[in-house]
Amino acid sequence: MSKLIIAAAILLALFHQDFWWWNDVEPIILGMPIGLAYHVLFSLLAGGLWLLAIRYAWPHKLEEWAEGQTQHNVDENQKTTEQ
């Protein structure tokens, strides 16, 4: 799943620049030009992609390791201050 999310992020990065609608200022959706409407949709897709990344590609093992290291450091600091 994480490879699919990475591929989608790369695809979004490629489609970020909408050079094909730079000169089109005719209002299309709710009075917005197509370029602005495109970026609204793009922003919603990017937000959805990051939600998927957090849900399915978050490095839980790395986070658990980091929390364990922090707890270990806190325990060691408490031992040294008690002595």
C-alpha positions as CSV (number, residue, x, y, z in Angstrom):
1,M,0.0,0.0,0.0
2,S,2.8,2.4,0.8
3,K,4.2,2.0,-2.8
4,L,0.8,3.0,-4.2
5,I,0.7,6.0,-1.9
6,I,4.2,7.1,-3.0
7,A,3.2,6.7,-6.7
8,A,0.1,8.8,-6.1
9,A,2.2,11.5,-4.4
10,I,4.6,11.5,-7.4
11,L,1.6,11.7,-9.7
12,L,0.2,14.6,-7.7
13,A,3.5,16.4,-7.8
14,L,3.6,16.1,-11.6
15,F,0.1,17.4,-12.0
16,H,0.6,20.3,-9.6
17,Q,1.5,22.8,-12.3
18,D,-1.6,23.3,-14.4
19,F,0.1,25.1,-17.3
20,W,-2.7,24.0,-19.6
21,W,-5.2,26.3,-18.0
22,W,-3.0,29.3,-17.2
23,N,-4.7,31.6,-19.7
24,D,-8.3,30.4,-19.3
25,V,-10.0,32.9,-17.0
26,E,-13.6,32.1,-17.9
27,P,-15.7,31.3,-14.8
28,I,-16.6,27.7,-14.7
29,I,-17.6,26.5,-11.2
30,L,-19.2,28.8,-8.7
31,G,-17.7,31.8,-10.5
32,M,-14.2,30.4,-10.2
33,P,-11.9,30.1,-13.2
34,I,-11.0,26.6,-14.1
35,G,-7.4,27.0,-12.8
36,L,-8.6,27.9,-9.4
37,A,-11.2,25.1,-9.4
38,Y,-8.4,22.8,-10.4
39,H,-6.3,23.8,-7.4
40,V,-9.3,23.4,-5.1
41,L,-9.7,19.8,-6.3
42,F,-6.0,19.3,-6.2
43,S,-5.8,20.4,-2.6
44,L,-8.7,18.1,-1.6
45,L,-6.9,15.2,-3.3
46,A,-3.6,16.0,-1.6
47,G,-5.3,16.1,1.8
48,G,-7.0,12.8,1.1
49,L,-3.7,11.3,0.0
50,W,-2.0,12.3,3.2
51,L,-4.9,10.9,5.2
52,L,-4.3,7.6,3.4
53,A,-0.6,7.9,4.1
54,I,-1.1,8.4,7.8
55,R,-3.6,5.5,8.0
56,Y,-1.8,2.9,5.9
57,A,1.8,3.9,5.5
58,W,2.7,5.4,8.9
59,P,5.9,3.8,10.2
60,H,4.4,2.4,13.5
61,K,7.5,0.3,14.3
62,L,9.7,3.4,14.1
63,E,7.4,5.4,16.2
64,E,7.3,2.6,18.9
65,W,11.1,2.4,18.8
66,A,11.3,6.2,19.3
67,E,8.9,6.2,22.2
68,G,10.7,3.3,23.8
69,Q,14.0,5.2,23.5
70,T,12.4,8.3,25.0
71,Q,11.0,6.2,27.9
72,H,14.4,4.5,28.4
73,N,16.1,7.9,28.5
74,V,13.5,9.2,31.1
75,D,14.0,6.1,33.2
76,E,17.8,6.5,33.1
77,N,17.6,10.2,34.0
78,Q,15.4,9.4,37.0
79,K,17.8,6.8,38.2
80,T,20.8,9.2,38.0
81,T,18.9,12.0,39.8
82,E,17.7,9.7,42.6
83,Q,21.3,8.6,43.4
